Amino acid sequence: MFDGAWIGQLIAGIFYLVIGIQLARLASRTGERPERLLSIMFFFTSISYVLYLIPLIVPIEALWTPFNFAGRVSYLPAPILVALFTRDVFRSESRASTWIVYTTAVLLVVGVGGSAMVGDWDGFALGNPFFWLEWTGYTIPFAWAGLEAFSQYYPSRRRQRLGLCDRMTCNRLLLWGLFGLVQVGLSLVLVQMYADYEVNDVFSSFLDRLFGVLEMFALALIWLVFFPPRFYRKLVSGIDDCESSVGGG
């Protein structure tokens, strides 16, 4: 990756850790399973980012592949937890949603395990069919989360006009849907980055920066969903005495 890319990676890793801690505190107060699922998901994501970060800043090439593989493995639970969250929040009574969770887990485990068996420890080889199993496994949960949020957002807008749904709840559905969409975008950019890497043995600086911009946008969406600042709550609610955020503050 281009010089300085590790800074954005470090910021993202720290951010995910902070969000994970905040959601863990919220879950301890509310006892709710969805918050607990997401807090664990963000913890694993943070660990993965730190492991991926090491090859960017440590000039010891022998360590790059082991840490890249460790980053892949530590990220495995994150998409599964996103799928569990989506099932619990949007489709708790659906048997099909449970199968999506199982399918996600199988795709990820087989994808990463199969890649290791054929020697693709870094997970960059697009010609490796196991790559696509893993890619599908970490893309589907976010696409599903986004689609479910958007499917609830438009009916909630109608309820909002009738006074049956508050504006912040409606807005959170929109933001969560956008977050899922951005994550899918990141997955698509990643494929093109790996394609360029296979040809040029270096990552495209343009795609690297595009990935970073999308990553920062995703982080902003997460913050606004769970811990929106007061000015944003006032902006959305359109009143001075706005409701408290999900996490307070």
N, C-alpha and C positions, 0 to 999 in steps of 0.2 A: 504494500500500500504506500501511498505518497507520504513524504516526510510530514510529520505532524498529525497523521491520521490517528495515532495512538491517543492524542489529547481528547478527540471526540469520543473515542472508545472508552477512555477513562471516565469522562463526564457521564456517559450513558450508564456505565457500570455502577458508579456512585449513586446516580439518580435512582436506578432500579433498586438498589439496596435501601435507600431512604424511603422509597414508596413501600417496599416490602415491610420495613419496620413500622411505618405508620399504619399500614393495613393490619399488621399483626396486633398492634395496640388496639385498633378498632375492634378486631375480632375478639380480643380478650374481654372487651367491655360488652359487646353485643351477643357474643356466643354464636354468631351466625357463621354457617359453613362457607358461603360464597366469599366473604372477606378473607377467611382463612385460606381457601384455595388460591386466591390471587396473591396473597402475601407470600405463600410458599413458592408460587410461580415466579414472582419477581426476585426472590432470593436465589433460586436456581439460575435465573437469567443473569443476575449480577455476577455470580460465581463463574458462569460461562464466559462472560465478557472479560473478566479479569484474566482467565486462562488464555483466551484468544489474544489478549493484550501483550502478554509476555514476549511472544515471538516478534512483536513490533518494536520492542525496546531493548531486547537482549541480543547482542550480536553473536550469539553462539548458535550456529545453524543446526547443530546436532539436537538442540532442544526444541526446535520449531515444530517438528511433526508430533512429538509426544504431547506438547501443550495444545496444539491444534486438536488432536484427538481427544484429549481430556476436556477441552471446551465443548466439543460435539457431544460427548457422553453426558457431561453435566447439564447440557441444555435439554436432554431427552425428556425429563419430566415436565418442562414448561408447557409445550403444546398440549400434552395430555391433561394438565391441570386447567388450561384454557377451555378444552372441550368439556371437562367435568363442570366447570363454572357455567358454561353456556347451557348444558343440559339441566343443571339445577335451577338456573334462573328463568330460562325460557321454555324448556321442554321436559319438565320433571316427570310428567306422566307418559312420555313417549318411549316406547321400547326401541324404536329406530334410533333415537338419540343415544341410547346406551351403546348400540352397535357402532355408532360413529366414534365413540370414545374408545371402544375395543379396537376398532380398525386403525385409529390413529396410533395407538400403542404398538400394534403389530407392525405397521409400516415403519415406524421409527426404529424399533429394535432390530427388525430384519434389515432395514436399510443401513444402519450404522454397523451392525454385526457383519452383514454381508460385505460391505465395503472393506472392513478390516481383513476379512478372509481372503479377499482378492488383492490385498496390498494397498488399497487406496485409503490410507490412514488420515490424510488431510481432508478427504471428501470433496476434492476439486474436480475430479474426472467426470465430465458429462457423458463420456462414452461408457461409463460404468452403470449398468441398469440399477444397481443398488442405490446409486445417488438419487435417482428419480423416486424411488420408494421413500427415502428419507425426506426429500424435498416435498413430496406430496403430504407426508406425515406432519411436517411442521407448517405447511401452508393451509391445509384444509381447516384446522381448528379456528384460525383467525378469519378465514373467509366465512365460515359458519357463524362465528360470533358477530361479524359485521352484518351479515344478512339478517340474522335474528333481530339485531338492534334496529336496523332500518325497517324491518317488517312491523315492529312495535311502534316505531317513531311516528309514522304517518297516521295510524289510528289515534295515537296519543295527542297529536295535533288537533284532531277533531274534538277529542274529549276536552282538550285545553280550552277551545273556543266556547265550550259549554260549561266551563268552570269545574270540570270533573278531573282535571289533571293539572298539577302545578307546573310552572314553566321550567323550573330547574330539573325536575324529573324528565320532562320531555327533552330538554337540552342534553341531558346526560346520555339519553338513548342515541341522539344524533352524534355526539362526540365519540361514544363507544363504537358506533357503526363506522365512523371515519377512521378510528384507530385500527379496526379490523381491515379496512380497505387499504390503509397505508402499509400495514404489515404484509399484505399480499403484494403490494407494489415493491416492497423491499425484497421479497422472495424472487420476484421477476427480475429486478435489477441484479440480484446476486447471480442469477443464471448467466446473464450477459457478462458480468465481471469474470466469472469462471471461464466462459468461452474465450474472452480476450486473453486471459492468463494462459490458457492452453496454447494459444497461437504465439503470443509474444513473451511468455514467461515473466510477465509483469502485469499488475493490475492497472486498468485504465484510470488515470487521474480524474477524468471527467465523471466516470461512473462512481468512483470512490467518493467524490464530493457530492454527487447526487444522492448516494446512499446515506451520507452523513446528514444532508439536509432533511431527507425523509425521516431519518432516525430522530433528529431534533424535533420535527413536527409531531412524531409519535409520542415523544416524551411530554411535549406540551399538552397534547390531548389527554394523556393519562392524568397529568396533574390537574387539569380542569375538570375531569370526570370525578375524581375522588376528593381532591382538596382545593376546590376553586377559591381564589382570593375574594375578599369582600367586594372589590370593585367589579369583579366579573359577575358575582351573584346579583349585584345591584343592576348591572347592565342587562342581564337576562331577565330578571324579575321585573324590572322597571319600577321598583318601589324602594323606598329607603329602608323599611323594616323588613329586609329580605330574610328568608329562612336560613338556618344554619346549614353548612356544608355537610357532606357525608362524614368527613373526618373532623369537623369542627374548625375553628379558626376562620 
